[in-house]
Amino acid sequence: MKRLFALMLLTLLALASGAASARGIKFAEVMRGYAYWEGEYRNASVQLNVTIQDIDAWSTNLNYPATVTGTLFMDRVPAQPINGTLVILAPAPGDDGRLLTYKFTSATLQFNGIKHVRDSAGAEVFDDMTTLHGMFQSKGQTPPSIPELLYQALWTSELHFEWWDPTTVWNFTMSFQTIDTPWYEVLEVQALFVQTVFGALASTLFPWLC
C-alpha cells in the first residue's frame, strides 16, 4: 500500500510539473544575400533555428527574446556556428511600426540587424518581415544602435528570406514544432503565434488557424 501511494504521489507530481511547464514553439529560417566584410561585398547566408521557449510570455511582452542558434556562411570565410537572440515584433523607437531584432555571434564575428515592419504595411508585410538590414563586425566591436540602423541607414549587409521560392516557404512552414505543449493545445499555440505576428491579417492569411 505504501508503495502504491508513493507511486501515485510521484505520478501526480510529474503531471503537475508538466502542466506548469511553459508552452513554446520553434522554427527554422534561412536567409541569403550579401555581407560587407573586410572592405568588400560577399555572398552570405544564415541558417537559423529560432526557439520561443514561452509563447504566452512572448505574446504579452514582445520584448521577450527568442533564442537563436545556427550556421553562418560567407564567401572566403569558413562556415561558423552562431548563437544569439531574436526579439520578434517589439515596438520600434518613436512608435514607428515594429522590429525584428537579430543579434548573433560566432567565434570571430558578430551581427546586429533589424527587419522593420511598418504599421501601414498591409500585404507588404511580407517584404518588411523578410528583409534583414544589419552589420557584420569583428567580435567585440561596438555595434550600431537600433535608431542608427533604423533612421540613419547605418547598415552594410542585407539578407532575405526568399518568400517567393516555394521550396524555402515549404521548408520554413514544415519546420514549426511546438515545445512542451499537450497535443490538444498544439493548434492553439500555432494560432497564437500567427495572430501575434500578423495581427489583423492573420484571419485572412491563415483562416484555418484563426
C-alpha positions as CSV (number, residue, x, y, z in Angstrom):
1,M,0.0,0.0,0.0
2,K,2.8,2.4,0.8
3,R,4.5,1.7,-2.5
4,L,1.2,2.3,-4.3
5,F,0.7,5.6,-2.5
6,A,4.2,6.7,-3.3
7,L,3.8,5.8,-7.0
8,M,0.5,7.8,-7.1
9,L,2.2,10.7,-5.5
10,L,5.1,10.7,-7.9
11,T,2.7,10.5,-10.8
12,L,0.7,13.5,-9.6
13,L,3.9,15.5,-9.1
14,A,5.0,14.6,-12.6
15,L,1.7,15.7,-14.1
16,A,1.7,18.9,-12.1
17,S,5.3,19.6,-13.3
18,G,4.3,19.0,-16.9
19,A,1.2,21.2,-16.6
20,A,3.3,24.0,-15.2
21,S,5.9,24.0,-17.9
22,A,5.7,26.8,-20.4
23,R,4.4,26.2,-23.9
24,G,6.7,27.1,-26.7
25,I,7.4,27.0,-30.4
26,K,10.4,26.6,-32.6
27,F,11.1,27.0,-36.3
28,A,14.0,27.2,-38.8
29,E,14.7,30.2,-41.1
30,V,17.2,30.5,-44.0
31,M,18.2,33.9,-45.3
32,R,20.5,34.8,-48.2
33,G,22.0,38.0,-49.5
34,Y,25.3,39.9,-49.1
35,A,27.6,40.9,-46.3
36,Y,30.1,43.8,-46.4
37,W,33.2,42.3,-44.8
38,E,36.9,43.3,-44.9
39,G,36.3,46.0,-47.4
40,E,34.2,44.1,-49.9
41,Y,30.7,42.8,-50.5
42,R,30.4,39.0,-50.3
43,N,27.7,36.5,-50.8
44,A,26.4,35.4,-47.4
45,S,23.6,33.3,-45.8
46,V,22.5,32.1,-42.4
47,Q,20.6,29.0,-41.3
48,L,18.8,29.8,-38.1
49,N,17.0,27.8,-35.5
50,V,14.6,30.0,-33.5
51,T,13.1,29.0,-30.2
52,I,10.4,30.9,-28.3
53,Q,10.5,29.0,-25.0
54,D,7.4,30.6,-23.5
55,I,4.9,31.7,-26.2
56,D,2.5,33.0,-23.7
57,A,5.1,35.3,-22.1
58,W,6.2,36.4,-25.6
59,S,2.6,37.2,-26.8
60,T,2.0,39.5,-23.9
61,N,5.5,41.1,-23.9
62,L,7.0,41.4,-27.4
63,N,10.4,42.4,-25.9
64,Y,10.7,38.8,-24.7
65,P,13.7,37.3,-26.6
66,A,13.7,34.1,-28.6
67,T,17.0,32.2,-28.7
68,V,18.8,31.6,-31.9
69,T,21.4,29.0,-33.0
70,G,22.6,28.1,-36.5
71,T,25.3,28.5,-39.0
72,L,26.8,31.4,-40.9
73,F,28.1,31.0,-44.5
74,M,30.1,33.8,-46.2
75,D,32.4,33.8,-49.2
76,R,36.1,33.1,-48.3
77,V,35.2,32.6,-44.6
78,P,34.8,29.1,-43.1
79,A,31.3,28.2,-42.1
80,Q,30.8,29.1,-38.4
81,P,28.3,28.1,-35.8
82,I,26.4,31.1,-34.4
83,N,24.1,31.8,-31.4
84,G,22.2,34.8,-30.1
85,T,18.8,36.2,-29.7
86,L,15.8,37.4,-31.8
87,V,13.3,39.9,-30.5
88,I,10.1,39.5,-32.6
89,L,8.0,42.5,-33.3
90,A,8.8,44.7,-30.4
91,P,7.7,48.4,-30.9
92,A,10.2,50.4,-32.9
93,P,11.6,53.6,-31.4
94,G,9.2,56.5,-31.8
95,D,6.3,54.1,-32.3
96,D,7.4,53.7,-35.9
97,G,6.0,50.2,-36.5
98,R,7.6,47.1,-35.1
99,L,11.0,45.5,-35.3
100,L,12.5,42.0,-35.5
101,T,15.9,42.5,-33.9
102,Y,18.6,39.9,-34.7
103,K,21.8,39.6,-32.6
104,F,24.2,36.7,-33.0
105,T,27.9,35.9,-32.7
106,S,30.3,33.3,-33.9
107,A,33.8,32.6,-32.7
108,T,35.1,35.7,-34.6
109,L,32.2,37.7,-35.9
110,Q,29.1,39.4,-34.6
111,F,26.0,40.6,-36.4
112,N,23.3,43.1,-35.4
113,G,20.3,43.8,-37.6
114,I,16.6,44.6,-37.9
115,K,13.6,43.9,-40.0
116,H,11.2,46.9,-39.9
117,V,7.5,46.1,-40.1
118,R,5.6,49.3,-40.8
119,D,2.1,49.7,-39.2
120,S,0.7,50.6,-42.6
121,A,2.4,47.7,-44.4
122,G,-0.8,45.8,-45.4
123,A,0.0,43.0,-47.7
124,E,3.6,44.4,-48.0
125,V,4.1,42.9,-44.5
126,F,5.8,40.0,-46.4
127,D,8.6,42.3,-47.7
128,D,9.0,44.0,-44.4
129,M,9.3,40.8,-42.5
130,T,11.7,39.1,-44.9
131,T,14.3,41.8,-45.4
132,L,17.0,42.0,-42.8
133,H,19.4,45.0,-42.7
134,G,22.4,44.9,-40.5
135,M,26.1,44.9,-40.0
136,F,28.8,42.3,-39.6
137,Q,31.7,43.2,-37.4
138,S,34.7,41.6,-35.6
139,K,33.5,40.2,-32.3
140,G,33.7,42.7,-29.5
141,Q,33.3,45.9,-31.6
142,T,30.7,48.5,-30.6
143,P,27.6,47.6,-32.7
144,P,25.3,50.2,-34.3
145,S,22.3,51.1,-32.2
146,I,18.7,50.4,-33.3
147,P,18.0,54.1,-34.1
148,E,21.2,54.2,-36.2
149,L,20.1,51.1,-38.2
150,L,16.5,52.3,-38.5
151,Y,16.8,56.0,-39.1
152,Q,20.4,56.6,-40.3
153,A,20.7,53.6,-42.6
154,L,23.9,52.6,-40.8
155,W,23.8,49.1,-42.2
156,T,26.1,47.4,-44.7
157,S,24.6,43.9,-45.2
158,E,21.2,42.7,-46.4
159,L,19.8,39.2,-46.1
160,H,16.4,38.0,-47.4
161,F,14.1,35.2,-46.5
162,E,13.2,34.2,-50.1
163,W,9.4,34.0,-49.7
164,W,9.0,33.9,-53.5
165,D,10.7,30.5,-53.5
166,P,8.2,27.7,-52.9
167,T,10.9,25.4,-51.5
168,T,12.0,27.9,-49.0
169,V,8.5,28.6,-47.8
170,W,7.7,24.9,-47.6
171,N,10.8,24.1,-45.5
172,F,10.0,27.1,-43.3
173,T,6.4,26.0,-42.8
174,M,7.3,22.4,-42.1
175,S,10.0,23.4,-39.6
176,F,7.4,24.6,-37.0
177,Q,7.2,22.5,-33.9
178,T,5.6,23.1,-30.5
179,I,7.5,22.7,-27.3
180,D,6.1,21.3,-24.0
181,T,2.6,21.5,-25.5
182,P,-0.1,19.0,-25.0
183,W,-1.5,17.6,-28.2
184,Y,-4.9,19.3,-27.6
185,E,-3.2,22.7,-27.4
186,V,-0.9,22.5,-30.5
187,L,-3.4,24.4,-32.7
188,E,-3.9,27.0,-30.0
189,V,-0.2,27.7,-29.7
190,Q,0.2,27.8,-33.5
191,A,-2.8,30.2,-33.8
192,L,-1.4,32.4,-31.0
193,F,1.9,32.7,-32.9
194,V,0.2,33.6,-36.2
195,Q,-2.2,36.1,-34.6
196,T,0.6,37.8,-32.7
197,V,2.8,38.1,-35.8
198,F,0.3,39.0,-38.4
199,G,-2.4,40.8,-36.3
200,A,-5.4,41.8,-38.3
201,L,-4.1,40.0,-41.4
202,A,-4.0,36.6,-39.6
203,S,-7.6,35.6,-40.2
204,T,-7.2,36.4,-43.9
205,L,-3.9,34.7,-44.5
206,F,-4.4,31.7,-42.2
207,P,-8.2,31.2,-41.8
208,W,-7.7,27.5,-40.8
209,L,-5.9,28.7,-37.6
210,C,-7.9,31.7,-36.7
